[in-house]
């Protein structure tokens, strides 16, 4: 499982980082620190045909992207 820590970055940086990380394989877990990248990454991944789920982890969020 690939993991990407995008906490501390402002949009669109987490999305750009996620797109690059998806090329390395699935499943991918992305850590972010606000709902804006959760929404943007989830929408992008769903439109690209991936299965997406997210959950709160403390004050952060964990997005899981799978085929």
PQR file of N, CA, C, O and H, with PARSE charges and radii, in Angstrom:
ATOM      1  N   UNK A   1       0.848  -1.176   0.000 -0.4000 1.5000
ATOM      2  CA  UNK A   1       0.000   0.000   0.000 -0.0000 2.0000
ATOM      3  C   UNK A   1       0.889   1.233   0.000  0.5500 1.7000
ATOM      4  O   UNK A   1       1.798   1.356   0.820 -0.5500 1.4000
ATOM      5  N   UNK A   2       0.620   2.139  -0.922 -0.4000 1.5000
ATOM      6  CA  UNK A   2       1.352   3.399  -0.996 -0.0000 2.0000
ATOM      7  C   UNK A   2       0.697   4.417  -0.079  0.5500 1.7000
ATOM      8  O   UNK A   2      -0.524   4.436   0.074 -0.5500 1.4000
ATOM      9  H   UNK A   2      -0.119   2.040  -1.588  0.4000 1.0000
ATOM     10  N   UNK A   3       1.519   5.262   0.531 -0.4000 1.5000
ATOM     11  CA  UNK A   3       1.013   6.295   1.419 -0.0000 2.0000
ATOM     12  C   UNK A   3       1.590   7.633   1.002  0.5500 1.7000
ATOM     13  O   UNK A   3       2.772   7.740   0.675 -0.5500 1.4000
ATOM     14  H   UNK A   3       2.511   5.247   0.407  0.4000 1.0000
ATOM     15  N   UNK A   4       0.738   8.662   1.017 -0.4000 1.5000
ATOM     16  CA  UNK A   4       1.145  10.021   0.687 -0.0000 2.0000
ATOM     17  C   UNK A   4       0.719  10.934   1.818  0.5500 1.7000
ATOM     18  O   UNK A   4      -0.453  10.952   2.194 -0.5500 1.4000
ATOM     19  H   UNK A   4      -0.222   8.576   1.283  0.4000 1.0000
ATOM     20  N   UNK A   5       1.651  11.687   2.361 -0.4000 1.5000
ATOM     21  CA  UNK A   5       1.347  12.654   3.411 -0.0000 2.0000
ATOM     22  C   UNK A   5       1.298  14.043   2.786  0.5500 1.7000
ATOM     23  O   UNK A   5       2.337  14.650   2.522 -0.5500 1.4000
ATOM     24  H   UNK A   5       2.603  11.673   2.056  0.4000 1.0000
ATOM     25  N   UNK A   6       0.084  14.544   2.551 -0.4000 1.5000
ATOM     26  CA  UNK A   6      -0.102  15.858   1.937 -0.0000 2.0000
ATOM     27  C   UNK A   6      -0.585  16.884   2.957  0.5500 1.7000
ATOM     28  O   UNK A   6      -1.110  17.933   2.584 -0.5500 1.4000
ATOM     29  H   UNK A   6      -0.760  14.052   2.765  0.4000 1.0000
ATOM     30  N   UNK A   7      -0.408  16.583   4.240 -0.4000 1.5000
ATOM     31  CA  UNK A   7      -0.805  17.539   5.277 -0.0000 2.0000
ATOM     32  C   UNK A   7       0.103  18.762   5.219  0.5500 1.7000
ATOM     33  O   UNK A   7       1.309  18.650   5.002 -0.5500 1.4000
ATOM     34  H   UNK A   7       0.018  15.731   4.542  0.4000 1.0000
ATOM     35  N   UNK A   8      -0.505  19.933   5.418 -0.4000 1.5000
ATOM     36  CA  UNK A   8       0.255  21.166   5.417 -0.0000 2.0000
ATOM     37  C   UNK A   8       0.340  21.845   4.062  0.5500 1.7000
ATOM     38  O   UNK A   8       0.863  22.955   3.957 -0.5500 1.4000
ATOM     39  H   UNK A   8      -1.485  20.024   5.594  0.4000 1.0000
ATOM     40  N   UNK A   9      -0.166  21.195   3.028 -0.4000 1.5000
ATOM     41  CA  UNK A   9      -0.155  21.778   1.686 -0.0000 2.0000
ATOM     42  C   UNK A   9      -1.519  22.361   1.359  0.5500 1.7000
ATOM     43  O   UNK A   9      -2.544  21.828   1.784 -0.5500 1.4000
ATOM     44  H   UNK A   9      -0.590  20.294   3.114  0.4000 1.0000
ATOM     45  N   UNK A  10      -1.534  23.450   0.611 -0.4000 1.5000
ATOM     46  CA  UNK A  10      -2.782  24.080   0.179 -0.0000 2.0000
ATOM     47  C   UNK A  10      -3.148  23.586  -1.207  0.5500 1.7000
ATOM     48  O   UNK A  10      -2.277  23.251  -2.009 -0.5500 1.4000
ATOM     49  H   UNK A  10      -0.701  23.883   0.267  0.4000 1.0000
ATOM     50  N   UNK A  11      -4.452  23.544  -1.485 -0.4000 1.5000
ATOM     51  CA  UNK A  11      -4.914  23.133  -2.808 -0.0000 2.0000
ATOM     52  C   UNK A  11      -4.414  24.131  -3.849  0.5500 1.7000
ATOM     53  O   UNK A  11      -4.395  25.336  -3.598 -0.5500 1.4000
ATOM     54  H   UNK A  11      -5.160  23.817  -0.833  0.4000 1.0000
ATOM     55  N   UNK A  12      -4.016  23.638  -4.998 -0.4000 1.5000
ATOM     56  CA  UNK A  12      -4.244  22.303  -5.541 -0.0000 2.0000
ATOM     57  C   UNK A  12      -3.088  21.317  -5.307  0.5500 1.7000
ATOM     58  O   UNK A  12      -3.086  20.229  -5.883 -0.5500 1.4000
ATOM     59  H   UNK A  12      -4.032  22.659  -5.201  0.4000 1.0000
ATOM     60  N   UNK A  13      -2.125  21.678  -4.484 -0.4000 1.5000
ATOM     61  CA  UNK A  13      -0.935  20.843  -4.299 -0.0000 2.0000
ATOM     62  C   UNK A  13      -1.253  19.394  -3.878  0.5500 1.7000
ATOM     63  O   UNK A  13      -0.670  18.475  -4.455 -0.5500 1.4000
ATOM     64  H   UNK A  13      -2.126  22.561  -4.016  0.4000 1.0000
ATOM     65  N   UNK A  14      -2.150  19.142  -2.901 -0.4000 1.5000
ATOM     66  CA  UNK A  14      -2.449  17.750  -2.552 -0.0000 2.0000
ATOM     67  C   UNK A  14      -3.010  16.937  -3.729  0.5500 1.7000
ATOM     68  O   UNK A  14      -2.714  15.748  -3.852 -0.5500 1.4000
ATOM     69  H   UNK A  14      -2.624  19.888  -2.432  0.4000 1.0000
ATOM     70  N   UNK A  15      -3.799  17.556  -4.576 -0.4000 1.5000
ATOM     71  CA  UNK A  15      -4.344  16.864  -5.744 -0.0000 2.0000
ATOM     72  C   UNK A  15      -3.230  16.536  -6.736  0.5500 1.7000
ATOM     73  O   UNK A  15      -3.188  15.431  -7.276 -0.5500 1.4000
ATOM     74  H   UNK A  15      -4.039  18.521  -4.476  0.4000 1.0000
ATOM     75  N   UNK A  16      -2.342  17.474  -6.977 -0.4000 1.5000
ATOM     76  CA  UNK A  16      -1.216  17.246  -7.891 -0.0000 2.0000
ATOM     77  C   UNK A  16      -0.327  16.122  -7.356  0.5500 1.7000
ATOM     78  O   UNK A  16       0.117  15.259  -8.113 -0.5500 1.4000
ATOM     79  H   UNK A  16      -2.376  18.372  -6.539  0.4000 1.0000
ATOM     80  N   UNK A  17      -0.073  16.139  -6.052 -0.4000 1.5000
ATOM     81  CA  UNK A  17       0.730  15.088  -5.430 -0.0000 2.0000
ATOM     82  C   UNK A  17       0.040  13.731  -5.547  0.5500 1.7000
ATOM     83  O   UNK A  17       0.693  12.714  -5.780 -0.5500 1.4000
ATOM     84  H   UNK A  17      -0.434  16.839  -5.437  0.4000 1.0000
ATOM     85  N   UNK A  18      -1.281  13.720  -5.383 -0.4000 1.5000
ATOM     86  CA  UNK A  18      -2.051  12.476  -5.474 -0.0000 2.0000
ATOM     87  C   UNK A  18      -2.006  11.915  -6.884  0.5500 1.7000
ATOM     88  O   UNK A  18      -1.829  10.711  -7.065 -0.5500 1.4000
ATOM     89  H   UNK A  18      -1.812  14.546  -5.193  0.4000 1.0000
ATOM     90  N   UNK A  19      -2.162  12.764  -7.877 -0.4000 1.5000
ATOM     91  CA  UNK A  19      -2.119  12.300  -9.267 -0.0000 2.0000
ATOM     92  C   UNK A  19      -0.780  11.632  -9.563  0.5500 1.7000
ATOM     93  O   UNK A  19      -0.740  10.598 -10.230 -0.5500 1.4000
ATOM     94  H   UNK A  19      -2.305  13.742  -7.730  0.4000 1.0000
ATOM     95  N   UNK A  20       0.309  12.209  -9.079 -0.4000 1.5000
ATOM     96  CA  UNK A  20       1.635  11.619  -9.292 -0.0000 2.0000
ATOM     97  C   UNK A  20       1.769  10.296  -8.534  0.5500 1.7000
ATOM     98  O   UNK A  20       2.338   9.337  -9.056 -0.5500 1.4000
ATOM     99  H   UNK A  20       0.276  13.049  -8.538  0.4000 1.0000
ATOM    100  N   UNK A  21       1.253  10.243  -7.320 -0.4000 1.5000
ATOM    101  CA  UNK A  21       1.360   9.033  -6.500 -0.0000 2.0000
ATOM    102  C   UNK A  21       0.538   7.884  -7.073  0.5500 1.7000
ATOM    103  O   UNK A  21       0.909   6.723  -6.901 -0.5500 1.4000
ATOM    104  H   UNK A  21       0.791  11.022  -6.896  0.4000 1.0000
ATOM    105  N   UNK A  22      -0.567   8.180  -7.750 -0.4000 1.5000
ATOM    106  CA  UNK A  22      -1.395   7.135  -8.348 -0.0000 2.0000
ATOM    107  C   UNK A  22      -0.637   6.362  -9.425  0.5500 1.7000
ATOM    108  O   UNK A  22      -0.964   5.207  -9.701 -0.5500 1.4000
ATOM    109  H   UNK A  22      -0.869   9.123  -7.890  0.4000 1.0000
ATOM    110  N   UNK A  23       0.354   6.976 -10.026 -0.4000 1.5000
ATOM    111  CA  UNK A  23       1.157   6.303 -11.045 -0.0000 2.0000
ATOM    112  C   UNK A  23       2.044   5.224 -10.441  0.5500 1.7000
ATOM    113  O   UNK A  23       2.523   4.350 -11.163 -0.5500 1.4000
ATOM    114  H   UNK A  23       0.619   7.914  -9.802  0.4000 1.0000
ATOM    115  N   UNK A  24       2.271   5.266  -9.130 -0.4000 1.5000
ATOM    116  CA  UNK A  24       3.139   4.297  -8.456 -0.0000 2.0000
ATOM    117  C   UNK A  24       2.385   3.044  -8.032  0.5500 1.7000
ATOM    118  O   UNK A  24       3.000   2.060  -7.620 -0.5500 1.4000
ATOM    119  H   UNK A  24       1.881   5.976  -8.543  0.4000 1.0000
ATOM    120  N   UNK A  25       1.064   3.072  -8.128 -0.4000 1.5000
ATOM    121  CA  UNK A  25       0.288   1.876  -7.808 -0.0000 2.0000
ATOM    122  C   UNK A  25      -0.802   2.113  -6.785  0.5500 1.7000
ATOM    123  O   UNK A  25      -0.869   3.156  -6.136 -0.5500 1.4000
ATOM    124  H   UNK A  25       0.565   3.871  -8.462  0.4000 1.0000
ATOM    125  N   UNK A  26      -1.646   1.116  -6.664 -0.4000 1.5000
ATOM    126  CA  UNK A  26      -2.792   1.155  -5.760 -0.0000 2.0000
ATOM    127  C   UNK A  26      -2.692  -0.002  -4.777  0.5500 1.7000
ATOM    128  O   UNK A  26      -1.971  -0.958  -5.063 -0.5500 1.4000
ATOM    129  H   UNK A  26      -1.591   0.268  -7.192  0.4000 1.0000
ATOM    130  N   UNK A  27      -3.355   0.027  -3.665 -0.4000 1.5000
ATOM    131  CA  UNK A  27      -4.138   1.145  -3.143 -0.0000 2.0000
ATOM    132  C   UNK A  27      -3.239   2.278  -2.667  0.5500 1.7000
ATOM    133  O   UNK A  27      -2.061   2.077  -2.369 -0.5500 1.4000
ATOM    134  H   UNK A  27      -3.940   0.803  -3.432  0.4000 1.0000
ATOM    135  N   UNK A  28      -3.812   3.457  -2.601 -0.4000 1.5000
ATOM    136  CA  UNK A  28      -3.105   4.648  -2.161 -0.0000 2.0000
ATOM    137  C   UNK A  28      -3.858   5.261  -0.988  0.5500 1.7000
ATOM    138  O   UNK A  28      -5.075   5.436  -1.048 -0.5500 1.4000
ATOM    139  H   UNK A  28      -4.768   3.620  -2.843  0.4000 1.0000
ATOM    140  N   UNK A  29      -3.133   5.587   0.077 -0.4000 1.5000
ATOM    141  CA  UNK A  29      -3.708   6.279   1.225 -0.0000 2.0000
ATOM    142  C   UNK A  29      -3.103   7.672   1.255  0.5500 1.7000
ATOM    143  O   UNK A  29      -1.882   7.827   1.280 -0.5500 1.4000
ATOM    144  H   UNK A  29      -2.144   5.445   0.125  0.4000 1.0000
ATOM    145  N   UNK A  30      -3.965   8.689   1.253 -0.4000 1.5000
ATOM    146  CA  UNK A  30      -3.521  10.080   1.265 -0.0000 2.0000
ATOM    147  C   UNK A  30      -3.956  10.718   2.577  0.5500 1.7000
ATOM    148  O   UNK A  30      -5.134  10.674   2.930 -0.5500 1.4000
ATOM    149  H   UNK A  30      -4.957   8.564   1.233  0.4000 1.0000
ATOM    150  N   UNK A  31      -3.021  11.306   3.291 -0.4000 1.5000
ATOM    151  CA  UNK A  31      -3.319  12.035   4.529 -0.0000 2.0000
ATOM    152  C   UNK A  31      -3.378  13.525   4.208  0.5500 1.7000
ATOM    153  O   UNK A  31      -2.453  14.078   3.612 -0.5500 1.4000
ATOM    154  H   UNK A  31      -2.063  11.342   3.004  0.4000 1.0000
ATOM    155  N   UNK A  32      -4.473  14.169   4.607 -0.4000 1.5000
ATOM    156  CA  UNK A  32      -4.638  15.611   4.429 -0.0000 2.0000
ATOM    157  C   UNK A  32      -5.178  16.210   5.720  0.5500 1.7000
ATOM    158  O   UNK A  32      -5.602  15.487   6.621 -0.5500 1.4000
ATOM    159  H   UNK A  32      -5.224  13.720   5.091  0.4000 1.0000
ATOM    160  N   UNK A  33      -5.160  17.547   5.804 -0.4000 1.5000
ATOM    161  CA  UNK A  33      -5.539  18.182   7.059 -0.0000 2.0000
ATOM    162  C   UNK A  33      -6.756  19.100   6.979  0.5500 1.7000
ATOM    163  O   UNK A  33      -7.019  19.866   7.907 -0.5500 1.4000
ATOM    164  H   UNK A  33      -4.815  18.135   5.072  0.4000 1.0000
ATOM    165  N   UNK A  34      -7.505  19.024   5.863 -0.4000 1.5000
ATOM    166  CA  UNK A  34      -8.748  19.784   5.786 -0.0000 2.0000
ATOM    167  C   UNK A  34      -9.699  19.102   4.799  0.5500 1.7000
ATOM    168  O   UNK A  34      -9.292  18.234   4.027 -0.5500 1.4000
ATOM    169  H   UNK A  34      -7.291  18.401   5.110  0.4000 1.0000
ATOM    170  N   UNK A  35     -10.949  19.502   4.837 -0.4000 1.5000
ATOM    171  CA  UNK A  35     -11.962  18.892   3.977 -0.0000 2.0000
ATOM    172  C   UNK A  35     -11.838  19.323   2.515  0.5500 1.7000
ATOM    173  O   UNK A  35     -12.307  18.605   1.631 -0.5500 1.4000
ATOM    174  H   UNK A  35     -11.279  20.208   5.464  0.4000 1.0000
ATOM    175  N   UNK A  36     -11.229  20.460   2.238 -0.4000 1.5000
ATOM    176  CA  UNK A  36     -11.109  20.910   0.847 -0.0000 2.0000
ATOM    177  C   UNK A  36     -10.346  19.901  -0.003  0.5500 1.7000
ATOM    178  O   UNK A  36     -10.854  19.506  -1.053 -0.5500 1.4000
ATOM    179  H   UNK A  36     -10.849  21.043   2.956  0.4000 1.0000
ATOM    180  N   UNK A  37      -9.143  19.459   0.398 -0.4000 1.5000
ATOM    181  CA  UNK A  37      -8.487  18.433  -0.414 -0.0000 2.0000
ATOM    182  C   UNK A  37      -9.212  17.083  -0.383  0.5500 1.7000
ATOM    183  O   UNK A  37      -9.136  16.327  -1.352 -0.5500 1.4000
ATOM    184  H   UNK A  37      -8.731  19.779   1.251  0.4000 1.0000
ATOM    185  N   UNK A  38      -9.906  16.772   0.702 -0.4000 1.5000
ATOM    186  CA  UNK A  38     -10.704  15.533   0.733 -0.0000 2.0000
ATOM    187  C   UNK A  38     -11.724  15.575  -0.405  0.5500 1.7000
ATOM    188  O   UNK A  38     -11.857  14.615  -1.163 -0.5500 1.4000
ATOM    189  H   UNK A  38      -9.968  17.386   1.489  0.4000 1.0000
ATOM    190  N   UNK A  39     -12.436  16.681  -0.517 -0.4000 1.5000
ATOM    191  CA  UNK A  39     -13.451  16.818  -1.559 -0.0000 2.0000
ATOM    192  C   UNK A  39     -12.834  16.805  -2.955  0.5500 1.7000
ATOM    193  O   UNK A  39     -13.337  16.124  -3.848 -0.5500 1.4000
ATOM    194  H   UNK A  39     -12.328  17.462   0.099  0.4000 1.0000
ATOM    195  N   UNK A  40     -11.746  17.556  -3.148 -0.4000 1.5000
ATOM    196  CA  UNK A  40     -11.119  17.651  -4.472 -0.0000 2.0000
ATOM    197  C   UNK A  40     -10.527  16.315  -4.914  0.5500 1.7000
ATOM    198  O   UNK A  40     -10.729  15.893  -6.053 -0.5500 1.4000
ATOM    199  H   UNK A  40     -11.338  18.110  -2.422  0.4000 1.0000
ATOM    200  N   UNK A  41      -9.799  15.649  -4.018 -0.4000 1.5000
ATOM    201  CA  UNK A  41      -9.173  14.369  -4.361 -0.0000 2.0000
ATOM    202  C   UNK A  41     -10.238  13.299  -4.576  0.5500 1.7000
ATOM    203  O   UNK A  41     -10.133  12.501  -5.508 -0.5500 1.4000
ATOM    204  H   UNK A  41      -9.635  15.991  -3.093  0.4000 1.0000
ATOM    205  N   UNK A  42     -11.258  13.274  -3.726 -0.4000 1.5000
ATOM    206  CA  UNK A  42     -12.335  12.290  -3.875 -0.0000 2.0000
ATOM    207  C   UNK A  42     -13.053  12.459  -5.205  0.5500 1.7000
ATOM    208  O   UNK A  42     -13.337  11.475  -5.888 -0.5500 1.4000
ATOM    209  H   UNK A  42     -11.343  13.922  -2.969  0.4000 1.0000
ATOM    210  N   UNK A  43     -13.345  13.683  -5.570 -0.4000 1.5000
ATOM    211  CA  UNK A  43     -14.042  13.953  -6.838 -0.0000 2.0000
ATOM    212  C   UNK A  43     -13.166  13.538  -8.026  0.5500 1.7000
ATOM    213  O   UNK A  43     -13.648  12.899  -8.962 -0.5500 1.4000
ATOM    214  H   UNK A  43     -13.115  14.482  -5.015  0.4000 1.0000
ATOM    215  N   UNK A  44     -11.886  13.902  -7.985 -0.4000 1.5000
ATOM    216  CA  UNK A  44     -10.973  13.529  -9.073 -0.0000 2.0000
ATOM    217  C   UNK A  44     -10.893  12.008  -9.213  0.5500 1.7000
ATOM    218  O   UNK A  44     -11.037  11.475 -10.313 -0.5500 1.4000
ATOM    219  H   UNK A  44     -11.495  14.421  -7.225  0.4000 1.0000
ATOM    220  N   UNK A  45     -10.666  11.315  -8.104 -0.4000 1.5000
ATOM    221  CA  UNK A  45     -10.492   9.858  -8.142 -0.0000 2.0000
ATOM    222  C   UNK A  45     -11.766   9.160  -8.615  0.5500 1.7000
ATOM    223  O   UNK A  45     -11.702   8.224  -9.411 -0.5500 1.4000
ATOM    224  H   UNK A  45     -10.549  11.748  -7.210  0.4000 1.0000
ATOM    225  N   UNK A  46     -12.918   9.611  -8.132 -0.4000 1.5000
ATOM    226  CA  UNK A  46     -14.191   9.004  -8.546 -0.0000 2.0000
ATOM    227  C   UNK A  46     -14.417   9.211 -10.042  0.5500 1.7000
ATOM    228  O   UNK A  46     -14.857   8.293 -10.734 -0.5500 1.4000
ATOM    229  H   UNK A  46     -12.970  10.372  -7.485  0.4000 1.0000
ATOM    230  N   UNK A  47     -14.122  10.400 -10.542 -0.4000 1.5000
ATOM    231  CA  UNK A  47     -14.293  10.682 -11.973 -0.0000 2.0000
ATOM    232  C   UNK A  47     -13.318   9.869 -12.827  0.5500 1.7000
ATOM    233  O   UNK A  47     -13.595   9.593 -13.994 -0.5500 1.4000
ATOM    234  H   UNK A  47     -13.764  11.146  -9.980  0.4000 1.0000
ATOM    235  N   UNK A  48     -12.175   9.485 -12.244 -0.4000 1.5000
ATOM    236  CA  UNK A  48     -11.189   8.678 -12.962 -0.0000 2.0000
ATOM    237  C   UNK A  48     -11.494   7.183 -12.855  0.5500 1.7000
ATOM    238  O   UNK A  48     -10.763   6.362 -13.409 -0.5500 1.4000
ATOM    239  H   UNK A  48     -11.950   9.709 -11.296  0.4000 1.0000
ATOM    240  N   UNK A  49     -12.574   6.823 -12.142 -0.4000 1.5000
ATOM    241  CA  UNK A  49     -12.994   5.439 -12.066 -0.0000 2.0000
ATOM    242  C   UNK A  49     -12.476   4.660 -10.869  0.5500 1.7000
ATOM    243  O   UNK A  49     -12.585   3.434 -10.835 -0.5500 1.4000
ATOM    244  H   UNK A  49     -13.168   7.490 -11.692  0.4000 1.0000
ATOM    245  N   UNK A  50     -11.920   5.347  -9.895 -0.4000 1.5000
ATOM    246  CA  UNK A  50     -11.412   4.681  -8.700 -0.0000 2.0000
ATOM    247  C   UNK A  50     -12.485   4.623  -7.608  0.5500 1.7000
ATOM    248  O   UNK A  50     -13.418   5.426  -7.593 -0.5500 1.4000
ATOM    249  H   UNK A  50     -11.832   6.343  -9.922  0.4000 1.0000
ATOM    250  N   UNK A  51     -12.337   3.672  -6.711 -0.4000 1.5000
ATOM    251  CA  UNK A  51     -13.188   3.584  -5.522 -0.0000 2.0000
ATOM    252  C   UNK A  51     -12.516   4.431  -4.444  0.5500 1.7000
ATOM    253  O   UNK A  51     -11.322   4.277  -4.185 -0.5500 1.4000
ATOM    254  H   UNK A  51     -11.580   3.019  -6.723  0.4000 1.0000
ATOM    255  N   UNK A  52     -13.276   5.318  -3.822 -0.4000 1.5000
ATOM    256  CA  UNK A  52     -12.711   6.268  -2.862 -0.0000 2.0000
ATOM    257  C   UNK A  52     -13.478   6.205  -1.550  0.5500 1.7000
ATOM    258  O   UNK A  52     -14.707   6.137  -1.538 -0.5500 1.4000
ATOM    259  H   UNK A  52     -14.246   5.443  -4.033  0.4000 1.0000
ATOM    260  N   UNK A  53     -12.743   6.229  -0.457 -0.4000 1.5000
ATOM    261  CA  UNK A  53     -13.371   6.354   0.857 -0.0000 2.0000
ATOM    262  C   UNK A  53     -12.480   7.260   1.699  0.5500 1.7000
ATOM    263  O   UNK A  53     -11.285   7.390   1.434 -0.5500 1.4000
ATOM    264  H   UNK A  53     -11.745   6.284  -0.468  0.4000 1.0000
ATOM    265  N   UNK A  54     -13.068   7.882   2.714 -0.4000 1.5000
ATOM    266  CA  UNK A  54     -12.270   8.725   3.603 -0.0000 2.0000
ATOM    267  C   UNK A  54     -12.814   8.632   5.020  0.5500 1.7000
ATOM    268  O   UNK A  54     -13.983   8.322   5.248 -0.5500 1.4000
ATOM    269  H   UNK A  54     -14.039   7.777   2.930  0.4000 1.0000
ATOM    270  N   UNK A  55     -11.922   8.912   5.961 -0.4000 1.5000
ATOM    271  CA  UNK A  55     -12.322   8.913   7.361 -0.0000 2.0000
ATOM    272  C   UNK A  55     -11.478   9.921   8.114  0.5500 1.7000
ATOM    273  O   UNK A  55     -10.361  10.248   7.713 -0.5500 1.4000
ATOM    274  H   UNK A  55     -10.972   9.164   5.776  0.4000 1.0000
ATOM    275  N   UNK A  56     -12.032  10.406   9.214 -0.4000 1.5000
ATOM    276  CA  UNK A  56     -11.297  11.322  10.086 -0.0000 2.0000
ATOM    277  C   UNK A  56     -10.333  10.511  10.942  0.5500 1.7000
ATOM    278  O   UNK A  56     -10.670   9.439  11.445 -0.5500 1.4000
ATOM    279  H   UNK A  56     -12.940  10.140   9.540  0.4000 1.0000
ATOM    280  N   UNK A  57      -9.132  11.044  11.093 -0.4000 1.5000
ATOM    281  CA  UNK A  57      -8.117  10.442  11.950 -0.0000 2.0000
ATOM    282  C   UNK A  57      -7.599  11.574  12.836  0.5500 1.7000
ATOM    283  O   UNK A  57      -6.697  12.319  12.453 -0.5500 1.4000
ATOM    284  H   UNK A  57      -8.858  11.915  10.684  0.4000 1.0000
ATOM    285  N   UNK A  58      -8.182  11.687  14.016 -0.4000 1.5000
ATOM    286  CA  UNK A  58      -7.862  12.840  14.862 -0.0000 2.0000
ATOM    287  C   UNK A  58      -8.375  14.099  14.190  0.5500 1.7000
ATOM    288  O   UNK A  58      -9.552  14.194  13.842 -0.5500 1.4000
ATOM    289  H   UNK A  58      -8.915  11.083  14.328  0.4000 1.0000
ATOM    290  N   UNK A  59      -7.483  15.068  14.009 -0.4000 1.5000
ATOM    291  CA  UNK A  59      -7.854  16.310  13.325 -0.0000 2.0000
ATOM    292  C   UNK A  59      -7.573  16.241  11.825  0.5500 1.7000
ATOM    293  O   UNK A  59      -7.855  17.195  11.099 -0.5500 1.4000
ATOM    294  H   UNK A  59      -6.526  14.991  14.291  0.4000 1.0000
ATOM    295  N   UNK A  60      -7.025  15.133  11.361 -0.4000 1.5000
ATOM    296  CA  UNK A  60      -6.678  14.957   9.948 -0.0000 2.0000
ATOM    297  C   UNK A  60      -7.679  14.025   9.275  0.5500 1.7000
ATOM    298  O   UNK A  60      -8.618  13.538   9.904 -0.5500 1.4000
ATOM    299  H   UNK A  60      -6.796  14.359  11.950  0.4000 1.0000
ATOM    300  N   UNK A  61      -7.458  13.787   7.985 -0.4000 1.5000
ATOM    301  CA  UNK A  61      -8.318  12.914   7.202 -0.0000 2.0000
ATOM    302  C   UNK A  61      -7.468  11.939   6.411  0.5500 1.7000
ATOM    303  O   UNK A  61      -6.388  12.286   5.933 -0.5500 1.4000
ATOM    304  H   UNK A  61      -6.695  14.182   7.474  0.4000 1.0000
ATOM    305  N   UNK A  62      -7.959  10.724   6.277 -0.4000 1.5000
ATOM    306  CA  UNK A  62      -7.291   9.674   5.515 -0.0000 2.0000
ATOM    307  C   UNK A  62      -8.179   9.285   4.356  0.5500 1.7000
ATOM    308  O   UNK A  62      -9.310   8.839   4.552 -0.5500 1.4000
ATOM    309  H   UNK A  62      -8.836  10.442   6.665  0.4000 1.0000
ATOM    310  N   UNK A  63      -7.666   9.454   3.140 -0.4000 1.5000
ATOM    311  CA  UNK A  63      -8.398   9.112   1.913 -0.0000 2.0000
ATOM    312  C   UNK A  63      -7.782   7.826   1.366  0.5500 1.7000
ATOM    313  O   UNK A  63      -6.568   7.746   1.180 -0.5500 1.4000
ATOM    314  H   UNK A  63      -6.748   9.815   2.981  0.4000 1.0000
ATOM    315  N   UNK A  64      -8.612   6.831   1.110 -0.4000 1.5000
ATOM    316  CA  UNK A  64      -8.140   5.593   0.521 -0.0000 2.0000
ATOM    317  C   UNK A  64      -8.671   5.486  -0.894  0.5500 1.7000
ATOM    318  O   UNK A  64      -9.873   5.605  -1.134 -0.5500 1.4000
ATOM    319  H   UNK A  64      -9.598   6.896   1.261  0.4000 1.0000
ATOM    320  N   UNK A  65      -7.754   5.260  -1.832 -0.4000 1.5000
ATOM    321  CA  UNK A  65      -8.111   5.164  -3.260 -0.0000 2.0000
ATOM    322  C   UNK A  65      -7.729   3.766  -3.725  0.5500 1.7000
ATOM    323  O   UNK A  65      -6.590   3.324  -3.573 -0.5500 1.4000
ATOM    324  H   UNK A  65      -6.778   5.164  -1.636  0.4000 1.0000
ATOM    325  N   UNK A  66      -8.730   3.074  -4.306 -0.4000 1.5000
ATOM    326  CA  UNK A  66      -8.542   1.709  -4.792 -0.0000 2.0000
ATOM    327  C   UNK A  66      -9.179   1.566  -6.161  0.5500 1.7000
ATOM    328  O   UNK A  66      -9.999   2.392  -6.561 -0.5500 1.4000
ATOM    329  H   UNK A  66      -9.655   3.433  -4.430  0.4000 1.0000
ATOM    330  N   UNK A  67      -8.805   0.528  -6.873 -0.4000 1.5000
ATOM    331  CA  UNK A  67      -9.420   0.259  -8.177 -0.0000 2.0000
ATOM    332  C   UNK A  67     -10.706  -0.479  -7.997  0.5500 1.7000
ATOM    333  O   UNK A  67     -11.377  -0.799  -8.979 -0.5500 1.4000
ATOM    334  H   UNK A  67      -8.138  -0.143  -6.548  0.4000 1.0000
TER
END
